[in-house]
Amino acid sequence: MRKIKLILLFCAVFLSILLLTSDKDRIQADDDDSNFTNLVVFARFAGETEFINDVYEGSSVRKITDNSYNAGSYSVGDYYRCVSDNKLRMRSVYLYDNGGSIVLSHPRGYYAEYSDINTIGYKDASERASRMYELRQEWSEAVNNAISSGNKISDYNDTVYYDYGVLDKDNNGTIDSITIIYKNNESGNISVSWSSPLWNYTDYANNISVNTGKKTINSYKYVQITNSYCKPDGDTNGYLFKDGDDQVFVSIATAVHEMGHIMGLKDLYNSKNASPVYFMSVMAKHISPVPQFMSLKEKEVLGWADENDIKTILSEGEYSLKALGTSGTDNITGYKMDIPEKGKTLYLEYRNFEDNGNKYDSQYKQMFKINGNRVDKIPLKSGLVCYLIDSDTKFPSNMYFSSPKWNYEVLGGQYNTKADAALGIGEDIWIYGDIYISVNSIENNILTFEIKGGIPEHIHSGGVATCISRAVCEVCHEEYGELNKDNHKLQHVEAKAATVTQEGNIEYYYCSLCLKYFADSNASKQIDKDSVVTSKLTPEIIEGDKCIIDKNSDKAITIKSNAAFSDFVKVELDGRELVKDKDYTVKAGSIIVTLNPDLIKKLSTGEHVIGIVSSSGTASAHFTVKEPETESIKETETESIKESETVMESTKGTELETESIKESETETISQIESETTSQYTFDENETNASSINTGDRNHGKLWLVIAIIALAGCIAAAVMYVVSKRK
């Protein structure tokens, strides 16, 4: 039995060491500059084997995924950094279930369309919708179980972990984004059609709940994607790609497009897959494997372009702008102009698809197929791209529109793909009425164009004038009109009573714009700043008043004022200013002044007045200096010695006499304390103490008496012990 216990103890210790070592291998992630977190979760269906460690072209699925979202030269995270001018800084993290993917309870075919070879699939639209909901519930429950089981979010390799709080970077109570990546379909009996439960799409799911330790956050928007890594025969060419750093990645076009939906962007094609924007935005027809930029209007609605980037055209003339997504200049990136008669707004941007354009628009990317060949480029024409959008539209969308009444469309071009829609040097386009636009020059990513025709007169509108600024037009963002001297931004300040240490104030109103003060909420009576302040109360002495001190005692006097230490000015004695650090010292708490003994020795006997001067007033105290009583002290000490010697002789008596000695000693001590002169004598209103014991008195003979009594007690005890033994 003892051996069994030892074996069990050894196993427990070994297991503990193993667990501690395993946890030690995982390290806490360092902070980075990300402001958006995408949670990646791998999932597989019932009956399927684990896939995250499957290797293609020397890289595991989890590594290929991380290259595609985080690490690659072309990745989802890098795309949004570029297109947002670094305003959106995405980082993708991972949730594993015991180091692997989450497992769903149904096989893949359950969520696919019914067929002769997939007899468990859905048969109609109603059943399809039901199973789409069921699929969302399944993976949500699996994710919740993985979290409740103690799995941490980590990097792709599960070696660096993150706090769950990073999932809600904007602190709105929801996970920024979730991406569910299903295992690649290796079965030939599954057909996935558009809008089916297994299609790549973005949707809402609020079923996941995470306790971060500080709060609870819930899921909100998610993306589901199924990537393919090779053909059925294992050929990866056309499925996998390599960047200039030889990192393997899958096409990120779909992931970037769906992440645009997470941001709030809409599809720029309709249900028939027709689009009047096509290659001019990733939200229309995304180029694979690496997509092109979104349009300027979409950047504007996401807050990645503002009035400094997009100017309003108010008149005919020549204008210049830089290529979208290029850096190195502070030039304008776009223009817009309302056309009220048409109910449209014109947007103009310069797109450069050549090798000196932005890295995602450029069709000369450092991107290669697995066979080593460069990925084929799509011939897109660079130049000025003209869009028309329904005025007052926030998020462009063509899902429920069709030709010729589109919500958002690119003008010009002969091809439906809009590959040739951009205007080059010397080319022009008719916009509406008499309005024409022509391109004059393109140089160093700067395009200059001219606009002519019946441009409607711009009438400023919107905005509010204040006491210091004119109104700003909500269309052209320029100031117009006059100041409104009565439009203040008032802050109400309650009345506050002054104290010794702080000034007070009357009730008043303060304008944070013009910085003026007013007596009323209507700002009808302006007052001076100084008039709202009430002075601090006059300080008082709170310790040390009316004390008495011997002139030659070598003791200091400490006096305390309740004024703020920061208000201290000086110290006066009998109307004469004293010298700091020579005559006195001062320290905080309110103001504590200590007169030096050398100064006290120079003072005449009698009453003196000390004034602690502060910026808020003077606090005065009185103290008395008296001559020392040396003869009285000597007589008292002589009498004490005699009485002590008498006590010592009396110890030779009986036990009753010993008790008498104790009483006599007590009376002697009291007499000595009452007759010995103290350091200070205070007014009875200030303190009840008549003296302060400084520890200077020496009672050596008294201690000798106590020692003799103790010795006598010991002898008596010994005698009694011997007597009892003899008996």
NORGI-V622204 format. One record per run of one state. SS is the DSSP state (@ for helix, = for strand, . for the rest). FROM is the first residue (numbers start at 1). TO is the last residue. If there is no record, write none. Layout:
# NORGI-V622204
ss: <SS,SS>
from: <FROM,FROM>
to: <TO,TO>
This chain:
# NORGI-V622204
ss: <.,@,.,=,.,=,.,=,.,=,@,.,@,.,=,.,=,.,=,.,=,.,@,.,=,.,=,.,=,.,=,.,@,.,=,.,=,.,@,.,=,.,=,.,=,.,=,.,=,.,=,.,=,.,=,.,=,.,@,.,@,.,@,.,=,.,=,.,=,.,=,.,=,.,=,.,=,.,=,.,=,.,=,.,=,.,=,.,=,.,=,.,=,.,=,.,=,.,=,.,=,.,=,.,=,.,=,.,@,=,.,=,.,=,.,=,.,@,=,.,=,.,=,.,=,.,=,.,@,.,=,.,=,.,@,.,@,.,=,.,@,.>
from: <1,2,26,27,29,36,45,55,57,59,61,72,76,84,90,96,97,98,100,101,102,104,108,112,113,114,115,116,118,119,122,123,125,149,153,155,160,163,164,168,174,175,177,183,201,205,209,212,216,219,221,227,237,238,240,244,248,251,253,264,278,281,296,302,310,313,317,324,334,340,344,352,367,370,374,375,383,391,402,403,405,406,408,411,423,424,428,433,435,444,446,453,471,473,479,481,490,494,496,497,504,506,508,512,517,519,526,528,530,533,535,541,544,547,551,557,562,565,568,574,576,578,580,581,584,589,591,596,597,603,606,615,617,627,630,651,655,676,680,683,700,727>
to: <1,25,26,28,35,44,54,56,58,60,71,75,83,89,95,96,97,99,100,101,103,107,111,112,113,114,115,117,118,121,122,124,148,152,154,159,162,163,167,173,174,176,182,200,204,208,211,215,218,220,226,236,237,239,243,247,250,252,263,277,280,295,301,309,312,316,323,333,339,343,351,366,369,373,374,382,390,401,402,404,405,407,410,422,423,427,432,434,443,445,452,470,472,478,480,489,493,495,496,503,505,507,511,516,518,525,527,529,532,534,540,543,546,550,556,561,564,567,573,575,577,579,580,583,588,590,595,596,602,605,614,616,626,629,650,654,675,679,682,699,726,727>
